[in-house]
């Protein structure tokens, strides 16, 4: 059964895809921004300011550069792909962005027990959140991009 966490994540994925389809080349540039952010994160340049700066820069480029006219179908396809990448990144950030903690046995507990009960229940009952966290934790580059290296602050 889907929880409110899943609904938020899937809504961001759907909105990203729909926005990319409607915006065309601007959506493609947004997807390019996600890819560039993933590459910059490998060099240690992680954080919301890098993402915001890349987004603004690529948005300006998409609006100001003269591109040859593309067919409506190709532009919608490129925009949909970019919007899907943006929405997928946002959904993954929603599913994995809650605090985690290390147990006394040295294993990870996701979500952290220090969360309020409604938030903890929403994450722990989600069919996607734990798997998304496991995927991100086992991938060193996703762990760096999503800043999962730092445990929850108490």
MISETOR-816497 format. One record per atom (N, C-alpha, C): residue number from 0; residue in three letters; atom name; z, y, x. Coordinates in steps of 0.02 Angstrom, whole numbers, always signed. Example, Ala and Ser with C-alpha at 12.3 -4.5 7.8 and 13.67 -1.06 7.14 Angstrom:
// MISETOR-816497
REC   resi   resn   name        z        y        x
REC      0    ala      N     +390     -284     +660
REC      0    ala     CA     +390     -225     +615
REC      0    ala      C     +390     -165     +660
REC      1    ser      N     +354     -112     +642
REC      1    ser     CA     +357      -53     +684
REC      1    ser      C     +394       +2     +645
END
This chain:
// MISETOR-816497
REC   resi   resn   name        z        y        x
REC      0    unk      N       +0      -59      +42
REC      0    unk     CA       +0       +0       +0
REC      0    unk      C       +0      +62      +45
REC      1    unk      N      -40     +110      +27
REC      1    unk     CA      -43     +171      +66
REC      1    unk      C      +17     +216      +53
REC      2    unk      N      +40     +249     +106
REC      2    unk     CA      +96     +295     +100
REC      2    unk      C      +69     +366     +106
REC      3    unk      N     +115     +414     +100
REC      3    unk     CA      +95     +484     +105
REC      3    unk      C      +67     +500     +174
REC      4    unk      N      +91     +465     +226
REC      4    unk     CA      +65     +476     +294
REC      4    unk      C       -8     +455     +297
REC      5    unk      N      -24     +398     +267
REC      5    unk     CA      -93     +374     +266
REC      5    unk      C     -138     +421     +226
REC      6    unk      N     -112     +446     +170
REC      6    unk     CA     -152     +492     +130
REC      6    unk      C     -168     +556     +168
REC      7    unk      N     -119     +582     +205
REC      7    unk     CA     -132     +642     +246
REC      7    unk      C     -184     +628     +299
REC      8    unk      N     -177     +571     +334
REC      8    unk     CA     -224     +554     +387
REC      8    unk      C     -294     +542     +359
REC      9    unk      N     -299     +504     +305
REC      9    unk     CA     -365     +490     +276
REC      9    unk      C     -396     +553     +245
REC     10    unk      N     -354     +597     +219
REC     10    unk     CA     -380     +661     +193
REC     10    unk      C     -409     +702     +250
REC     11    unk      N     -376     +705     +307
REC     11    unk     CA     -403     +743     +363
REC     11    unk      C     -468     +712     +388
REC     12    unk      N     -473     +646     +387
REC     12    unk     CA     -535     +613     +407
REC     12    unk      C     -591     +630     +358
REC     13    unk      N     -576     +627     +293
REC     13    unk     CA     -627     +642     +242
REC     13    unk      C     -648     +716     +244
REC     14    unk      N     -600     +760     +253
REC     14    unk     CA     -617     +832     +257
REC     14    unk      C     -659     +846     +319
REC     15    unk      N     -641     +816     +376
REC     15    unk     CA     -681     +825     +436
REC     15    unk      C     -752     +801     +427
REC     16    unk      N     -760     +743     +396
REC     16    unk     CA     -827     +717     +384
REC     16    unk      C     -867     +761     +336
REC     17    unk      N     -836     +782     +282
REC     17    unk     CA     -870     +825     +233
REC     17    unk      C     -887     +893     +263
REC     18    unk      N     -840     +921     +301
REC     18    unk     CA     -853     +986     +332
REC     18    unk      C     -910     +980     +383
REC     19    unk      N     -911     +926     +422
REC     19    unk     CA     -964     +916     +470
REC     19    unk      C    -1032     +910     +437
REC     20    unk      N    -1034     +875     +381
REC     20    unk     CA    -1097     +867     +345
REC     20    unk      C    -1122     +935     +320
REC     21    unk      N    -1077     +975     +293
REC     21    unk     CA    -1097    +1041     +265
REC     21    unk      C    -1112    +1092     +319
REC     22    unk      N    -1079    +1087     +377
REC     22    unk     CA    -1087    +1140     +427
REC     22    unk      C    -1145    +1126     +475
REC     23    unk      N    -1167    +1066     +480
REC     23    unk     CA    -1224    +1051     +523
REC     23    unk      C    -1207    +1055     +597
REC     24    unk      N    -1242    +1100     +633
REC     24    unk     CA    -1233    +1104     +705
REC     24    unk      C    -1163    +1127     +725
REC     25    unk      N    -1131    +1167     +684
REC     25    unk     CA    -1062    +1187     +700
REC     25    unk      C    -1016    +1126     +699
REC     26    unk      N    -1027    +1079     +654
REC     26    unk     CA     -989    +1017     +652
REC     26    unk      C    -1003     +974     +714
REC     27    unk      N    -1066     +974     +736
REC     27    unk     CA    -1083     +937     +796
REC     27    unk      C    -1048     +966     +857
REC     28    unk      N    -1043    +1032     +860
REC     28    unk     CA    -1007    +1064     +915
REC     28    unk      C     -932    +1051     +911
REC     29    unk      N     -906    +1043     +851
REC     29    unk     CA     -835    +1026     +844
REC     29    unk      C     -822     +956     +871
REC     30    unk      N     -867     +910     +857
REC     30    unk     CA     -861     +842     +885
REC     30    unk      C     -868     +843     +960
REC     31    unk      N     -912     +885     +985
REC     31    unk     CA     -920     +893    +1058
REC     31    unk      C     -855     +921    +1088
REC     32    unk      N     -821     +965    +1052
REC     32    unk     CA     -758     +991    +1075
REC     32    unk      C     -705     +937    +1081
REC     33    unk      N     -704     +890    +1034
REC     33    unk     CA     -657     +834    +1038
REC     33    unk      C     -671     +792    +1100
REC     34    unk      N     -735     +778    +1112
REC     34    unk     CA     -754     +739    +1171
REC     34    unk      C     -735     +775    +1235
REC     35    unk      N     -748     +840    +1238
REC     35    unk     CA     -729     +879    +1298
REC     35    unk      C     -654     +881    +1307
REC     36    unk      N     -616     +886    +1252
REC     36    unk     CA     -544     +885    +1257
REC     36    unk      C     -519     +818    +1285
REC     37    unk      N     -550     +763    +1263
REC     37    unk     CA     -532     +698    +1290
REC     37    unk      C     -545     +694    +1365
REC     38    unk      N     -601     +724    +1387
REC     38    unk     CA     -617     +724    +1459
REC     38    unk      C     -569     +769    +1498
REC     39    unk      N     -553     +827    +1471
REC     39    unk     CA     -506     +872    +1505
REC     39    unk      C     -437     +842    +1510
REC     40    unk      N     -418     +802    +1460
REC     40    unk     CA     -352     +771    +1461
REC     40    unk      C     -345     +723    +1519
REC     41    unk      N     -400     +694    +1540
REC     41    unk     CA     -397     +648    +1596
REC     41    unk      C     -383     +685    +1661
REC     42    unk      N     -395     +750    +1662
REC     42    unk     CA     -380     +790    +1721
REC     42    unk      C     -312     +824    +1715
REC     43    unk      N     -275     +809    +1661
REC     43    unk     CA     -209     +836    +1652
REC     43    unk      C     -207     +901    +1612
REC     44    unk      N     -262     +922    +1585
REC     44    unk     CA     -265     +984    +1546
REC     44    unk      C     -256     +967    +1472
REC     45    unk      N     -194     +955    +1452
REC     45    unk     CA     -179     +934    +1384
REC     45    unk      C     -136     +987    +1350
REC     46    unk      N     -147     +996    +1286
REC     46    unk     CA     -105    +1041    +1248
REC     46    unk      C     -145    +1076    +1194
REC     47    unk      N     -109    +1106    +1147
REC     47    unk     CA     -144    +1138    +1091
REC     47    unk      C     -186    +1198    +1113
REC     48    unk      N     -165    +1232    +1166
REC     48    unk     CA     -203    +1291    +1188
REC     48    unk      C     -271    +1272    +1216
REC     49    unk      N     -275    +1215    +1249
REC     49    unk     CA     -340    +1192    +1274
REC     49    unk      C     -385    +1174    +1215
REC     50    unk      N     -358    +1140    +1166
REC     50    unk     CA     -398    +1123    +1107
REC     50    unk      C     -421    +1184    +1069
REC     51    unk      N     -376    +1233    +1062
REC     51    unk     CA     -394    +1295    +1027
REC     51    unk      C     -447    +1333    +1066
REC     52    unk      N     -438    +1338    +1131
REC     52    unk     CA     -486    +1373    +1173
REC     52    unk      C     -555    +1341    +1172
REC     53    unk      N     -556    +1274    +1176
REC     53    unk     CA     -620    +1238    +1172
REC     53    unk      C     -653    +1249    +1104
REC     54    unk      N     -613    +1246    +1052
REC     54    unk     CA     -640    +1255     +985
REC     54    unk      C     -670    +1324     +976
REC     55    unk      N     -635    +1375     +999
REC     55    unk     CA     -662    +1443     +992
REC     55    unk      C     -725    +1453    +1034
REC     56    unk      N     -723    +1428    +1095
REC     56    unk     CA     -781    +1434    +1139
REC     56    unk      C     -842    +1399    +1111
REC     57    unk      N     -834    +1337    +1089
REC     57    unk     CA     -890    +1300    +1062
REC     57    unk      C     -913    +1328     +995
REC     58    unk      N     -866    +1356     +956
REC     58    unk     CA     -886    +1388     +894
REC     58    unk      C     -929    +1450     +907
REC     59    unk      N     -909    +1489     +957
REC     59    unk     CA     -950    +1547     +975
REC     59    unk      C    -1019    +1526    +1001
REC     60    unk      N    -1021    +1474    +1041
REC     60    unk     CA    -1085    +1449    +1066
REC     60    unk      C    -1130    +1425    +1010
REC     61    unk      N    -1101    +1388     +963
REC     61    unk     CA    -1140    +1361     +907
REC     61    unk      C    -1169    +1417     +864
REC     62    unk      N    -1132    +1472     +857
REC     62    unk     CA    -1156    +1527     +815
REC     62    unk      C    -1204    +1573     +851
REC     63    unk      N    -1197    +1579     +918
REC     63    unk     CA    -1235    +1630     +953
REC     63    unk      C    -1297    +1604     +990
REC     64    unk      N    -1299    +1540    +1007
REC     64    unk     CA    -1358    +1515    +1043
REC     64    unk      C    -1415    +1502     +995
REC     65    unk      N    -1475    +1523    +1015
REC     65    unk     CA    -1533    +1510     +972
REC     65    unk      C    -1557    +1438     +980
REC     66    unk      N    -1548    +1398     +930
REC     66    unk     CA    -1570    +1329     +931
REC     66    unk      C    -1636    +1322     +895
REC     67    unk      N    -1678    +1276     +918
REC     67    unk     CA    -1740    +1265     +880
REC     67    unk      C    -1723    +1237     +811
REC     68    unk      N    -1763    +1252     +763
REC     68    unk     CA    -1749    +1227     +695
REC     68    unk      C    -1752    +1150     +693
REC     69    unk      N    -1699    +1121     +665
REC     69    unk     CA    -1696    +1049     +657
REC     69    unk      C    -1708    +1032     +584
REC     70    unk      N    -1728     +970     +572
REC     70    unk     CA    -1736     +949     +503
REC     70    unk      C    -1667     +947     +470
REC     71    unk      N    -1667     +955     +406
REC     71    unk     CA    -1603     +957     +369
REC     71    unk      C    -1566     +891     +376
REC     72    unk      N    -1602     +836     +377
REC     72    unk     CA    -1570     +771     +384
REC     72    unk      C    -1539     +761     +453
REC     73    unk      N    -1574     +782     +505
REC     73    unk     CA    -1547     +775     +573
REC     73    unk      C    -1486     +820     +583
REC     74    unk      N    -1490     +880     +557
REC     74    unk     CA    -1433     +926     +563
REC     74    unk      C    -1372     +899     +526
REC     75    unk      N    -1383     +870     +467
REC     75    unk     CA    -1328     +841     +429
REC     75    unk      C    -1299     +780     +465
REC     76    unk      N    -1343     +740     +496
REC     76    unk     CA    -1319     +682     +533
REC     76    unk      C    -1278     +702     +594
REC     77    unk      N    -1301     +751     +632
REC     77    unk     CA    -1264     +774     +691
REC     77    unk      C    -1197     +806     +670
REC     78    unk      N    -1199     +846     +617
REC     78    unk     CA    -1137     +876     +592
REC     78    unk      C    -1088     +824     +566
REC     79    unk      N    -1114     +773     +531
REC     79    unk     CA    -1070     +720     +506
REC     79    unk      C    -1038     +682     +563
REC     80    unk      N    -1075     +669     +615
REC     80    unk     CA    -1047     +633     +673
REC     80    unk      C     -992     +675     +706
REC     81    unk      N    -1006     +740     +715
REC     81    unk     CA     -955     +784     +744
REC     81    unk      C     -894     +791     +700
REC     82    unk      N     -904     +798     +635
REC     82    unk     CA     -848     +803     +588
REC     82    unk      C     -808     +739     +585
REC     83    unk      N     -842     +682     +591
REC     83    unk     CA     -807     +618     +592
REC     83    unk      C     -763     +613     +654
REC     84    unk      N     -789     +633     +712
REC     84    unk     CA     -748     +632     +773
REC     84    unk      C     -687     +677     +767
REC     85    unk      N     -697     +737     +739
REC     85    unk     CA     -642     +783     +730
REC     85    unk      C     -591     +754     +681
REC     86    unk      N     -614     +728     +624
REC     86    unk     CA     -568     +699     +575
REC     86    unk      C     -532     +638     +601
REC     87    unk      N     -567     +596     +640
REC     87    unk     CA     -535     +537     +668
REC     87    unk      C     -481     +557     +718
REC     88    unk      N     -494     +607     +759
REC     88    unk     CA     -443     +630     +806
REC     88    unk      C     -382     +658     +769
REC     89    unk      N     -394     +696     +716
REC     89    unk     CA     -338     +723     +677
REC     89    unk      C     -299     +668     +642
REC     90    unk      N     -333     +618     +615
REC     90    unk     CA     -300     +562     +582
REC     90    unk      C     -258     +523     +632
REC     91    unk      N     -285     +511     +691
REC     91    unk     CA     -247     +476     +743
REC     91    unk      C     -186     +516     +765
REC     92    unk      N     -194     +581     +768
REC     92    unk     CA     -137     +624     +787
REC     92    unk      C      -83     +622     +732
REC     93    unk      N     -103     +619     +669
REC     93    unk     CA      -54     +615     +614
REC     93    unk      C      -18     +548     +616
REC     94    unk      N      -55     +493     +626
REC     94    unk     CA      -23     +427     +626
REC     94    unk      C      +22     +417     +686
REC     95    unk      N       +8     +447     +742
REC     95    unk     CA      +47     +434     +803
REC     95    unk      C      +93     +491     +822
REC     96    unk      N      +94     +545     +786
REC     96    unk     CA     +130     +604     +807
REC     96    unk      C     +204     +606     +792
REC     97    unk      N     +230     +554     +762
REC     97    unk     CA     +302     +554     +746
REC     97    unk      C     +342     +526     +805
REC     98    unk      N     +406     +545     +810
REC     98    unk     CA     +446     +524     +867
REC     98    unk      C     +453     +447     +872
REC     99    unk      N     +459     +425     +934
REC     99    unk     CA     +473     +355     +949
REC     99    unk      C     +532     +353     +996
REC    100    unk      N     +561     +295    +1007
REC    100    unk     CA     +618     +290    +1053
REC    100    unk      C     +617     +222    +1087
REC    101    unk      N     +650     +219    +1144
REC    101    unk     CA     +659     +155    +1180
REC    101    unk      C     +725     +125    +1158
REC    102    unk      N     +723      +60    +1146
REC    102    unk     CA     +785      +25    +1126
REC    102    unk      C     +824       +5    +1188
REC    103    unk      N     +883      -21    +1178
REC    103    unk     CA     +925      -44    +1234
REC    103    unk      C     +892     -102    +1271
REC    104    unk      N     +851     -140    +1236
REC    104    unk     CA     +816     -196    +1268
REC    104    unk      C     +755     -173    +1307
REC    105    unk      N     +738     -110    +1304
REC    105    unk     CA     +681      -84    +1341
REC    105    unk      C     +616      -85    +1302
REC    106    unk      N     +617     -103    +1238
REC    106    unk     CA     +557     -102    +1197
REC    106    unk      C     +551      -36    +1162
REC    107    unk      N     +492      -24    +1133
REC    107    unk     CA     +481      +38    +1096
REC    107    unk      C     +495      +27    +1022
REC    108    unk      N     +522      +79     +991
REC    108    unk     CA     +533      +78     +919
REC    108    unk      C     +494     +137     +891
REC    109    unk      N     +446     +120     +848
REC    109    unk     CA     +407     +172     +814
REC    109    unk      C     +409     +157     +740
REC    110    unk      N     +430     +203     +701
REC    110    unk     CA     +455     +270     +715
REC    110    unk      C     +529     +268     +736
REC    111    unk      N     +551     +324     +760
REC    111    unk     CA     +620     +331     +782
REC    111    unk      C     +668     +328     +722
REC    112    unk      N     +726     +299     +734
REC    112    unk     CA     +777     +296     +680
REC    112    unk      C     +808     +363     +665
REC    113    unk      N     +797     +413     +708
REC    113    unk     CA     +827     +478     +698
REC    113    unk      C     +789     +520     +647
REC    114    unk      N     +734     +495     +621
REC    114    unk     CA     +696     +531     +570
REC    114    unk      C     +732     +529     +502
REC    115    unk      N     +721     +579     +461
REC    115    unk     CA     +748     +577     +393
REC    115    unk      C     +720     +516     +355
REC    116    unk      N     +758     +490     +310
REC    116    unk     CA     +740     +428     +275
REC    116    unk      C     +671     +430     +242
REC    117    unk      N     +652     +483     +204
REC    117    unk     CA     +585     +482     +174
REC    117    unk      C     +529     +481     +225
REC    118    unk      N     +538     +515     +281
REC    118    unk     CA     +487     +516     +333
REC    118    unk      C     +484     +447     +366
REC    119    unk      N     +542     +419     +383
REC    119    unk     CA     +545     +353     +414
REC    119    unk      C     +512     +301     +368
REC    120    unk      N     +528     +303     +304
REC    120    unk     CA     +499     +254     +257
REC    120    unk      C     +423     +262     +253
REC    121    unk      N     +399     +323     +251
REC    121    unk     CA     +327     +334     +247
REC    121    unk      C     +290     +307     +307
REC    122    unk      N     +319     +313     +366
REC    122    unk     CA     +286     +289     +426
REC    122    unk      C     +294     +213     +433
REC    123    unk      N     +354     +189     +422
REC    123    unk     CA     +367     +117     +432
REC    123    unk      C     +331      +74     +381
REC    124    unk      N     +317      +99     +322
REC    124    unk     CA     +282      +60     +271
REC    124    unk      C     +206      +70     +273
REC    125    unk      N     +183     +112     +317
REC    125    unk     CA     +112     +125     +324
REC    125    unk      C      +77      +66     +356
REC    126    unk      N      +21      +44     +327
REC    126    unk     CA      -16      -11     +358
REC    126    unk      C      -55      +10     +421
REC    127    unk      N      -62      +76     +432
REC    127    unk     CA     -102     +100     +487
REC    127    unk      C      -62     +132     +544
REC    128    unk      N       -4     +161     +529
REC    128    unk     CA      +31     +201     +579
REC    128    unk      C      +54     +161     +639
REC    129    unk      N      +84     +104     +628
REC    129    unk     CA     +107      +63     +685
REC    129    unk      C      +48      +38     +727
REC    130    unk      N       -5      +17     +694
REC    130    unk     CA      -64       -7     +731
REC    130    unk      C      -97      +49     +770
REC    131    unk      N      -99     +108     +740
REC    131    unk     CA     -128     +166     +776
REC    131    unk      C      -84     +184     +836
REC    132    unk      N      -19     +181     +827
REC    132    unk     CA      +26     +196     +883
REC    132    unk      C      +18     +143     +937
REC    133    unk      N      +13      +80     +918
REC    133    unk     CA       +4      +26     +967
REC    133    unk      C      -61      +35    +1005
REC    134    unk      N     -114      +51     +969
REC    134    unk     CA     -179      +64    +1002
REC    134    unk      C     -174     +122    +1050
REC    135    unk      N     -144     +177    +1029
REC    135    unk     CA     -138     +236    +1072
REC    135    unk      C      -92     +222    +1131
REC    136    unk      N      -38     +184    +1120
REC    136    unk     CA       +9     +171    +1175
REC    136    unk      C      -21     +126    +1228
REC    137    unk      N      -62      +78    +1207
REC    137    unk     CA      -92      +31    +1254
REC    137    unk      C     -153      +59    +1290
REC    138    unk      N     -176     +116    +1268
REC    138    unk     CA     -233     +149    +1301
REC    138    unk      C     -207     +209    +1341
REC    139    unk      N     -209     +206    +1407
REC    139    unk     CA     -180     +260    +1447
REC    139    unk      C     -211     +329    +1433
REC    140    unk      N     -275     +331    +1420
REC    140    unk     CA     -306     +396    +1408
REC    140    unk      C     -289     +424    +1339
REC    141    unk      N     -282     +380    +1289
REC    141    unk     CA     -260     +404    +1223
REC    141    unk      C     -186     +425    +1225
REC    142    unk      N     -146     +388    +1264
REC    142    unk     CA      -76     +406    +1271
REC    142    unk      C      -69     +476    +1301
REC    143    unk      N     -111     +491    +1350
REC    143    unk     CA     -109     +557    +1382
REC    143    unk      C     -134     +612    +1334
REC    144    unk      N     -189     +597    +1299
REC    144    unk     CA     -218     +647    +1253
REC    144    unk      C     -170     +664    +1197
REC    145    unk      N     -136     +614    +1169
REC    145    unk     CA      -91     +624    +1113
REC    145    unk      C      -20     +640    +1134
REC    146    unk      N       -8     +646    +1199
REC    146    unk     CA      +58     +664    +1228
REC    146    unk      C     +112     +616    +1205
REC    147    unk      N      +98     +551    +1209
REC    147    unk     CA     +146     +501    +1188
REC    147    unk      C     +193     +481    +1245
REC    148    unk      N     +185     +509    +1304
REC    148    unk     CA     +227     +491    +1361
REC    148    unk      C     +298     +516    +1355
REC    149    unk      N     +310     +565    +1314
REC    149    unk     CA     +377     +593    +1307
REC    149    unk      C     +411     +563    +1245
REC    150    unk      N     +471     +533    +1254
REC    150    unk     CA     +507     +507    +1196
REC    150    unk      C     +533     +563    +1152
REC    151    unk      N     +559     +546    +1095
REC    151    unk     CA     +587     +596    +1047
REC    151    unk      C     +645     +632    +1079
REC    152    unk      N     +648     +697    +1066
REC    152    unk     CA     +704     +737    +1090
REC    152    unk      C     +760     +733    +1039
REC    153    unk      N     +821     +727    +1064
REC    153    unk     CA     +878     +720    +1018
REC    153    unk      C     +916     +784    +1016
END
